[in-house]
Amino acid sequence: MSLLDRIPSPKVIGRDFTASIVVFLVAMPLCMGIAVASGMPPEKGILTGIIGGIVVGALAGSPLQVSGPAAGLAVIVFELVRAQGLSALGPILVLAGLIQLVAGIARVGGWFRAISPAVVHGMLAGIGILIVVGQFHVLFDAKPLPSGLENLAAMPARLLGISPTSIAGAELALFVGLLTIAVMLGWERFRPQALRLVPGALIGVVAATLVAWGFGLGVAHVEVPESIAAAITLPGADMFARWLDPTVIGAAIAIAFIASAETLLSAAAVDRMHDGVRTNYNKELRAQGIGNLLCGAVGALPMTGVIVRSSANVQAGATTRLSAILHGVWILGFVALLPWLLREIPMAALGAVLVVTGWRLVNLHHARHLFHHYGMLPAAIWAVTLVLVVAEDLLTGVLVGLALSLLELIPNARRLRLKVDQHSDDEGHTIRLTGTATFVTLPKLSDTLEAAPHGARVRLELSNLAAVDHSCAELLKDWLQRRRAAGNDVELSGATGKMAALAA
């Protein structure tokens, strides 16, 4: 392929340019809001958004995925900053980035996809609850308390402390927050079709900012430095010494694991949204490692691939990685040229955006789906993970959820092997599965399915498949839907039970 062939056409560049503006508008309020939810200054989230767009966007193995600060890590960062101080975050992120980079080089990216969907969605639901109960207090211009249970217990007193006849700071802040939520949800419900790509979060924050500025409301505002360079905090001379601290090592491993899992699962979801280049999971993991290493080096928030910004990117018509890179350029240009505008944004408006974002992470539909299609155990894994994330901490919830996932192996403990036979002939491509499909064999199954030739008729022979757990069943269902949506003919032979129902 010549260099000329690699240059995108003007049409492609135009679509990516437009998509980058949409993603920029989605990302700006979320970058700042997630930083606030993490107990960090808003500019730290902006730095992560810039690195996630320009650097990771250029290196990513998932071209249409957009990286930046994620709500999924806000809780663990809040706890780390509270327990170990802001100075510890840089060394932790540099080490976490190195772990991700080494994992990508060692080609273990595919194994993160084997994590049970029940654990992932239970973790995200727990994080969503923690964000809601924490940012609830930000709606009153107050700081969140150290733990989720404390935030939850303090909510009634916060509400009872409101005076219906008072116009003090807390009441004004609550008004601004509720206005943001109302405008945000109202826009998403009633926006005209021509403006469907304009995000509700942006409209809500703009409306709240205009009201607070126009009426001179005495509420807390975002504090940002005069220049983005002033937000950079380099690690101290004791960075390598901190790596000898077991708590720092544990935190780095936790961030690397959770960020990698969220990124690669998000990448898999993005792949289901388009028919373009598929994700190279190991390359994506390496890119995320470099991104988090740089975030640690400049004192920013950790990053992941983020499904909200990525789905906006796909829906806006992006076709290459150029849109993700440009969105990072727009963030950099905005904060470099218009920092005074950011300082007009009320803190309660950002808290309101995070309340809505957190609430949407609590996906009860997924729990019902697990129970109705796969029985009590996956639903129980979801619930236990959620409860422990809220009541204890993020890492405890995930580890217990993963341990409970091992119970799914017990009925098939003597036959965990999955054998794959495939061949092509004049009638198409045949894949025959023999044995048991569990999350242990999911990477092998995923690689086989993704390697199936496009444009050819595929016959999936399942008569010798003794059992399939919910992780592999979801993988097969998503693959079937994507193949059929692309117009490829897929035939399932020998499917029984849950697989026959899902295939239908």
C-alpha positions as CSV (number, residue, x, y, z in Angstrom):
1,M,0.0,0.0,0.0
2,S,1.4,3.4,-1.0
3,L,1.5,6.4,1.3
4,L,-1.1,8.1,-1.0
5,D,-3.5,5.1,-0.4
6,R,-3.2,5.7,3.4
7,I,-4.3,9.3,3.3
8,P,-8.0,9.5,4.2
9,S,-10.4,10.9,1.6
10,P,-11.8,14.5,2.1
11,K,-15.2,12.8,2.9
12,V,-13.6,10.7,5.6
13,I,-11.7,13.7,7.1
14,G,-15.0,15.7,7.1
15,R,-16.9,13.0,9.0
16,D,-14.1,12.6,11.5
17,F,-13.8,16.4,11.9
18,T,-17.5,16.6,12.7
19,A,-17.5,13.6,15.0
20,S,-14.5,15.0,16.9
21,I,-16.5,18.2,17.8
22,V,-19.4,16.1,19.1
23,V,-17.0,14.0,21.2
24,F,-15.3,17.2,22.5
25,L,-18.7,18.5,23.6
26,V,-19.5,15.3,25.4
27,A,-16.1,15.0,27.0
28,M,-15.6,18.5,28.5
29,P,-18.2,18.4,31.2
30,L,-17.4,14.7,32.0
31,C,-13.6,15.3,32.3
32,M,-14.2,18.0,34.9
33,G,-17.1,16.3,36.6
34,I,-15.2,13.0,37.1
35,A,-12.2,14.9,38.4
36,V,-14.4,16.5,41.0
37,A,-15.9,13.1,41.9
38,S,-12.4,11.8,42.3
39,G,-11.6,14.5,44.9
40,M,-9.2,16.2,42.4
41,P,-9.2,19.7,40.8
42,P,-11.1,19.8,37.5
43,E,-8.0,20.5,35.4
44,K,-6.6,17.1,36.3
45,G,-9.5,15.5,34.4
46,I,-8.9,17.8,31.5
47,L,-5.2,16.8,31.3
48,T,-6.3,13.1,31.1
49,G,-8.8,14.0,28.3
50,I,-6.0,15.7,26.3
51,I,-3.6,12.7,26.7
52,G,-6.4,10.2,26.0
53,G,-7.3,12.0,22.8
54,I,-4.0,13.0,21.3
55,V,-1.6,10.3,22.5
56,V,-3.8,7.2,23.1
57,G,-6.0,8.1,20.1
58,A,-2.9,7.9,17.9
59,L,-1.7,4.6,19.4
60,A,-5.0,2.8,20.1
61,G,-5.8,-0.7,19.0
62,S,-9.5,0.3,18.9
63,P,-9.6,3.1,16.4
64,L,-13.0,4.4,17.2
65,Q,-12.8,4.1,21.0
66,V,-12.2,7.4,22.9
67,S,-10.1,7.4,26.1
68,G,-10.2,9.7,29.0
69,P,-11.1,9.9,32.7
70,A,-13.8,7.4,33.6
71,A,-16.5,7.3,36.3
72,G,-15.4,3.7,37.0
73,L,-12.1,4.8,38.5
74,A,-13.4,7.9,40.3
75,V,-14.2,6.0,43.5
76,I,-10.9,4.3,43.8
77,V,-9.0,7.5,43.1
78,F,-11.0,9.3,45.7
79,E,-10.1,6.7,48.3
80,L,-6.4,6.7,47.3
81,V,-6.1,10.5,47.5
82,R,-7.9,10.5,50.9
83,A,-5.8,7.8,52.3
84,Q,-2.3,8.4,50.8
85,G,-2.4,12.0,49.6
86,L,-2.3,13.6,46.2
87,S,1.4,13.1,45.9
88,A,1.0,9.3,45.9
89,L,-1.2,9.2,42.8
90,G,1.6,10.0,40.3
91,P,3.8,7.1,41.3
92,I,0.8,4.8,41.5
93,L,-0.3,5.7,37.9
94,V,3.2,5.4,36.5
95,L,3.4,1.9,37.9
96,A,-0.1,1.0,36.8
97,G,0.7,2.2,33.3
98,L,3.9,0.1,33.2
99,I,1.9,-2.9,34.3
100,Q,-0.6,-2.4,31.5
101,L,2.2,-1.9,29.0
102,V,4.0,-5.1,30.0
103,A,0.6,-7.0,29.9
104,G,0.0,-5.7,26.4
105,I,3.5,-6.8,25.3
106,A,2.9,-10.2,26.9
107,R,-0.3,-10.5,24.9
108,V,-2.7,-11.1,27.8
109,G,-5.2,-8.5,26.6
110,G,-7.7,-11.1,25.4
111,W,-7.9,-12.6,28.8
112,F,-9.5,-9.5,30.2
113,R,-12.5,-10.3,28.1
114,A,-13.0,-13.6,30.0
115,I,-14.1,-11.6,33.1
116,S,-17.7,-12.5,33.9
117,P,-20.1,-9.9,32.6
118,A,-21.9,-10.2,35.9
119,V,-18.8,-9.0,37.8
120,V,-18.3,-6.1,35.4
121,H,-21.8,-4.9,35.5
122,G,-22.1,-5.4,39.2
123,M,-18.9,-3.4,39.7
124,L,-20.2,-0.6,37.4
125,A,-23.6,-0.6,39.3
126,G,-21.8,-0.3,42.6
127,I,-19.7,2.5,41.3
128,G,-22.8,4.2,40.0
129,I,-24.4,4.1,43.5
130,L,-21.2,5.5,45.1
131,I,-21.1,8.3,42.6
132,V,-24.8,9.2,43.1
133,V,-24.6,9.3,46.9
134,G,-21.2,11.2,46.8
135,Q,-22.2,13.8,44.3
136,F,-25.6,14.3,46.0
137,H,-23.7,16.3,48.6
138,V,-21.9,18.3,45.8
139,L,-25.4,19.5,44.8
140,F,-25.4,21.4,48.1
141,D,-21.9,22.8,47.6
142,A,-20.7,20.4,50.2
143,K,-17.8,17.9,50.0
144,P,-18.5,14.1,49.9
145,L,-17.7,12.1,53.0
146,P,-15.0,9.5,53.0
147,S,-17.1,6.4,52.3
148,G,-20.2,5.4,50.4
149,L,-22.1,4.3,53.5
150,E,-21.3,7.6,55.3
151,N,-22.5,9.5,52.3
152,L,-25.7,7.4,52.2
153,A,-26.3,7.9,55.9
154,A,-25.8,11.7,55.7
155,M,-28.3,12.2,52.9
156,P,-31.5,12.5,55.0
157,A,-29.8,15.1,57.3
158,R,-28.7,17.1,54.2
159,L,-32.2,17.2,52.9
160,L,-33.8,18.0,56.3
161,G,-31.3,20.9,56.6
162,I,-32.9,22.7,53.7
163,S,-35.1,25.7,54.5
164,P,-37.9,26.3,52.0
165,T,-37.8,30.1,52.8
166,S,-34.0,30.4,52.8
167,I,-31.9,31.6,49.8
168,A,-28.6,30.6,51.4
169,G,-25.7,29.0,49.5
170,A,-26.8,25.4,49.9
171,E,-30.4,26.1,48.6
172,L,-29.0,28.1,45.6
173,A,-26.6,25.3,44.8
174,L,-29.4,22.7,44.9
175,F,-31.5,24.8,42.6
176,V,-28.6,25.0,40.1
177,G,-28.0,21.3,40.3
178,L,-31.7,20.4,39.8
179,L,-31.9,22.9,36.9
180,T,-28.9,21.1,35.3
181,I,-30.6,17.7,35.7
182,A,-34.0,19.0,34.4
183,V,-32.4,20.6,31.3
184,M,-30.2,17.7,30.7
185,L,-33.0,15.1,30.8
186,G,-35.4,17.4,29.0
187,W,-33.0,18.0,26.1
188,E,-32.4,14.3,25.7
189,R,-36.1,13.6,25.6
190,F,-37.3,16.5,23.4
191,R,-34.3,17.6,21.4
192,P,-34.9,18.1,17.6
193,Q,-33.6,15.5,15.3
194,A,-31.2,18.0,13.6
195,L,-29.5,18.5,17.0
196,R,-29.6,14.9,18.2
197,L,-25.8,14.7,18.5
198,V,-25.6,17.7,20.9
199,P,-25.1,16.1,24.3
200,G,-27.6,16.8,27.1
201,A,-24.8,17.2,29.7
202,L,-23.4,20.1,27.8
203,I,-26.8,21.8,27.4
204,G,-27.5,21.3,31.2
205,V,-24.1,22.8,32.2
206,V,-24.5,25.7,29.8
207,A,-28.0,26.5,31.1
208,A,-26.9,26.3,34.8
209,T,-23.9,28.5,34.1
210,L,-25.9,31.2,32.3
211,V,-28.5,31.3,35.1
212,A,-25.8,31.4,37.9
213,W,-23.9,34.2,36.0
214,G,-27.0,36.1,34.9
215,F,-28.5,36.3,38.4
216,G,-25.2,36.5,40.2
217,L,-26.0,33.5,42.4
218,G,-23.6,32.9,45.3
219,V,-22.6,29.3,44.6
220,A,-19.2,27.6,44.4
221,H,-17.6,27.7,40.9
222,V,-15.0,25.5,39.2
223,E,-11.4,26.6,40.0
224,V,-8.9,26.2,37.2
225,P,-5.4,27.6,36.8
226,E,-4.6,30.4,34.4
227,S,-2.8,28.0,32.1
228,I,-3.0,24.3,31.5
229,A,0.8,24.0,32.1
230,A,0.2,25.1,35.7
231,A,-2.0,22.0,36.2
232,I,1.0,19.7,35.5
233,T,2.5,18.2,38.7
234,L,5.6,16.1,38.1
235,P,6.3,13.1,40.5
236,G,8.7,13.8,43.4
237,A,12.2,12.5,43.7
238,D,10.8,9.8,46.0
239,M,8.7,8.1,43.3
240,F,10.9,5.0,43.0
241,A,11.1,4.7,46.8
242,R,7.2,4.8,47.0
243,W,7.2,1.7,44.7
244,L,8.6,-0.2,47.7
245,D,5.4,0.5,49.6
246,P,3.0,-2.5,49.4
247,T,0.0,-0.3,49.5
248,V,1.3,1.6,46.5
249,I,1.9,-1.6,44.6
250,G,-1.5,-2.9,45.5
251,A,-3.2,0.3,44.4
252,A,-1.3,0.2,41.1
253,I,-2.3,-3.4,40.4
254,A,-5.9,-2.6,41.2
255,I,-6.0,0.4,38.9
256,A,-4.2,-1.5,36.1
257,F,-6.6,-4.4,36.4
258,I,-9.9,-2.4,36.6
259,A,-8.8,0.1,33.9
260,S,-7.8,-2.7,31.6
261,A,-11.0,-4.6,32.1
262,E,-13.2,-1.6,31.6
263,T,-11.2,-0.5,28.5
264,L,-11.3,-3.8,26.7
265,L,-14.9,-4.5,27.5
266,S,-15.7,-1.0,26.2
267,A,-13.7,-1.8,23.1
268,A,-15.7,-5.0,22.6
269,A,-19.0,-2.9,22.9
270,V,-17.6,-0.4,20.4
271,D,-16.9,-3.2,17.9
272,R,-20.5,-4.2,18.0
273,M,-21.5,-0.7,16.9
274,H,-19.7,-0.6,13.6
275,D,-18.4,-2.8,10.8
276,G,-15.0,-1.2,10.5
277,V,-11.6,-2.3,11.8
278,R,-11.8,-4.7,14.8
279,T,-10.0,-4.1,18.0
280,N,-6.5,-5.3,18.5
281,Y,-6.8,-5.9,22.3
282,N,-3.1,-6.2,23.0
283,K,-2.3,-3.0,21.1
284,E,-5.1,-1.2,22.9
285,L,-3.7,-2.4,26.3
286,R,-0.3,-1.1,25.4
287,A,-1.7,2.3,24.3
288,Q,-3.6,2.5,27.6
289,G,-0.5,1.7,29.5
290,I,1.4,4.5,27.8
291,G,-1.5,6.9,28.5
292,N,-1.7,6.1,32.2
293,L,2.1,6.3,32.5
294,L,2.0,9.8,31.0
295,C,-1.0,10.7,33.3
296,G,1.0,9.7,36.3
297,A,4.0,11.7,35.0
298,V,2.0,14.9,34.8
299,G,-0.2,14.4,37.9
300,A,-3.5,13.7,36.1
301,L,-6.3,11.2,36.6
302,P,-6.1,7.6,35.4
303,M,-7.8,6.8,32.1
304,T,-9.7,4.1,30.4
305,G,-11.5,3.6,27.2
306,V,-14.9,5.2,27.8
307,I,-18.2,3.8,26.3
308,V,-20.2,7.1,26.5
309,R,-17.7,9.1,24.5
310,S,-16.9,6.1,22.2
311,S,-20.6,5.5,21.3
312,A,-21.0,9.3,20.6
313,N,-18.0,9.0,18.3
314,V,-19.5,6.1,16.4
315,Q,-23.0,7.7,16.2
316,A,-21.5,10.9,14.9
317,G,-20.1,9.0,11.9
318,A,-16.4,8.7,12.8
319,T,-14.5,6.3,10.6
320,T,-10.9,6.5,11.7
321,R,-8.8,7.4,14.8
322,L,-8.5,11.0,13.6
323,S,-11.7,11.9,15.4
324,A,-10.4,10.8,18.8
325,I,-7.1,12.6,18.2
326,L,-8.9,15.9,17.2
327,H,-11.2,15.8,20.2
328,G,-8.0,15.9,22.4
329,V,-6.7,18.9,20.3
330,W,-10.0,20.8,20.8
331,I,-9.9,20.2,24.6
332,L,-6.3,21.5,24.7
333,G,-7.2,24.6,22.6
334,F,-10.3,25.3,24.7
335,V,-8.5,25.3,28.1
336,A,-5.5,27.2,26.6
337,L,-7.6,30.0,25.2
338,L,-10.7,30.1,27.4
339,P,-9.9,29.2,31.0
340,W,-11.9,32.1,32.3
341,L,-15.1,30.5,30.8
342,L,-14.5,27.3,32.7
343,R,-14.3,29.3,36.0
344,E,-17.9,30.4,35.5
345,I,-19.3,26.8,35.7
346,P,-21.0,26.1,39.1
347,M,-19.7,23.0,40.9
348,A,-23.3,21.9,41.5
349,A,-23.8,21.7,37.8
350,L,-20.9,19.2,37.4
351,G,-22.2,17.3,40.4
352,A,-25.6,17.0,38.7
353,V,-24.1,15.6,35.5
354,L,-22.3,13.0,37.6
355,V,-25.5,12.1,39.5
356,V,-27.2,11.3,36.2
357,T,-24.1,9.5,34.9
358,G,-23.8,7.4,38.1
359,W,-27.5,6.5,38.1
360,R,-27.2,5.2,34.5
361,L,-24.5,2.9,35.6
362,V,-27.0,1.1,37.8
363,N,-28.4,-1.1,35.1
364,L,-31.1,-3.2,36.6
365,H,-32.1,-4.5,33.2
366,H,-28.8,-6.4,33.0
367,A,-29.5,-8.1,36.3
368,R,-32.9,-9.1,35.1
369,H,-31.4,-10.4,31.9
370,L,-28.9,-12.5,33.8
371,F,-31.6,-14.0,36.0
372,H,-34.1,-14.8,33.2
373,H,-31.6,-16.3,30.8
374,Y,-28.9,-17.8,33.0
375,G,-30.5,-18.4,36.4
376,M,-29.8,-17.4,40.0
377,L,-25.9,-17.7,40.1
378,P,-25.0,-15.0,37.6
379,A,-27.6,-12.7,39.1
380,A,-26.3,-13.4,42.6
381,I,-22.7,-12.6,41.4
382,W,-23.9,-9.3,40.1
383,A,-25.7,-8.5,43.4
384,V,-22.8,-9.5,45.7
385,T,-20.3,-7.5,43.6
386,L,-22.5,-4.5,43.8
387,V,-23.1,-4.7,47.5
388,L,-19.4,-5.2,48.4
389,V,-18.3,-2.3,46.1
390,V,-20.7,-0.1,48.1
391,A,-20.2,-1.5,51.6
392,E,-16.5,-2.3,51.4
393,D,-14.4,-1.1,48.5
394,L,-14.0,-1.6,44.8
395,L,-11.2,-4.1,44.8
396,T,-13.0,-6.3,47.4
397,G,-16.2,-6.4,45.4
398,V,-14.4,-7.3,42.2
399,L,-12.2,-10.0,43.8
400,V,-15.2,-11.7,45.5
401,G,-17.2,-11.5,42.3
402,L,-14.4,-13.2,40.4
403,A,-14.1,-15.9,43.1
404,L,-17.9,-16.5,42.9
405,S,-17.5,-16.8,39.1
406,L,-15.4,-19.9,39.7
407,L,-18.6,-21.6,41.1
408,E,-19.8,-21.8,37.5
409,L,-17.0,-24.2,36.7
410,I,-18.0,-26.8,39.3
411,P,-20.6,-28.6,37.2
412,N,-18.1,-29.0,34.4
413,A,-14.9,-29.4,36.5
414,R,-14.0,-32.7,34.8
415,R,-14.5,-31.4,31.2
416,L,-13.3,-27.8,30.9
417,R,-11.6,-28.3,27.6
418,L,-13.0,-26.8,24.4
419,K,-12.0,-28.3,21.1
420,V,-12.4,-26.2,17.9
421,D,-12.4,-27.7,14.4
422,Q,-12.9,-25.7,11.3
423,H,-12.8,-26.0,7.6
424,S,-13.9,-24.3,4.5
425,D,-15.5,-25.8,1.4
426,D,-17.8,-24.8,-1.5
427,E,-20.7,-24.5,0.9
428,G,-18.9,-22.0,3.2
429,H,-17.0,-22.1,6.5
430,T,-17.8,-24.6,9.2
431,I,-16.8,-24.2,12.9
432,R,-17.4,-27.2,15.1
433,L,-17.2,-26.8,18.9
434,T,-16.7,-29.8,21.2
435,G,-16.5,-29.9,24.9
436,T,-17.4,-27.1,27.3
437,A,-17.4,-23.3,26.6
438,T,-16.6,-21.4,29.9
439,F,-14.9,-18.1,30.6
440,V,-11.7,-20.1,30.9
441,T,-11.8,-20.9,27.1
442,L,-13.4,-17.6,26.1
443,P,-10.3,-16.1,24.5
444,K,-9.9,-19.1,22.3
445,L,-13.5,-19.1,21.3
446,S,-13.4,-15.3,20.7
447,D,-10.3,-15.6,18.4
448,T,-12.0,-18.4,16.4
449,L,-15.2,-16.5,15.8
450,E,-13.5,-13.2,14.9
451,A,-11.3,-15.1,12.4
452,A,-14.3,-16.4,10.5
453,P,-14.2,-15.1,6.9
454,H,-16.5,-12.2,6.1
455,G,-18.8,-12.4,3.2
456,A,-18.8,-16.2,3.4
457,R,-21.6,-18.4,4.8
458,V,-20.7,-19.7,8.3
459,R,-22.1,-22.8,9.9
460,L,-21.6,-23.1,13.6
461,E,-21.9,-26.8,14.7
462,L,-22.9,-27.0,18.4
463,S,-24.2,-30.5,18.8
464,N,-21.1,-31.7,20.6
465,L,-21.0,-28.7,22.9
466,A,-21.8,-30.1,26.3
467,A,-22.3,-26.9,28.2
468,V,-21.9,-23.1,27.9
469,D,-21.7,-20.5,30.7
470,H,-23.2,-17.1,30.5
471,S,-19.9,-15.3,29.5
472,C,-19.5,-17.5,26.4
473,A,-23.2,-17.4,25.7
474,E,-23.2,-13.6,25.7
475,L,-20.1,-13.7,23.4
476,L,-21.8,-16.0,20.9
477,K,-25.0,-13.9,21.0
478,D,-23.1,-10.7,20.3
479,W,-21.2,-12.3,17.5
480,L,-24.3,-13.7,15.9
481,Q,-26.1,-10.3,16.0
482,R,-23.1,-8.5,14.5
483,R,-22.6,-11.0,11.7
484,R,-26.3,-11.0,10.8
485,A,-26.5,-7.2,11.0
486,A,-23.6,-7.0,8.5
487,G,-25.5,-9.2,6.1
488,N,-23.5,-12.4,6.6
489,D,-25.3,-15.7,6.6
490,V,-24.9,-17.7,9.8
491,E,-26.4,-21.1,10.5
492,L,-26.5,-22.7,14.0
493,S,-26.6,-26.5,14.0
494,G,-27.3,-28.6,17.0
495,A,-28.1,-25.6,19.3
496,T,-30.2,-26.5,22.4
497,G,-31.4,-24.9,25.6
498,K,-30.1,-21.4,26.2
499,M,-28.1,-21.2,23.0
500,A,-31.2,-22.0,20.9
501,A,-33.1,-19.3,22.7
502,L,-30.4,-16.7,22.3
503,A,-29.8,-17.6,18.6
504,A,-33.5,-17.1,18.0
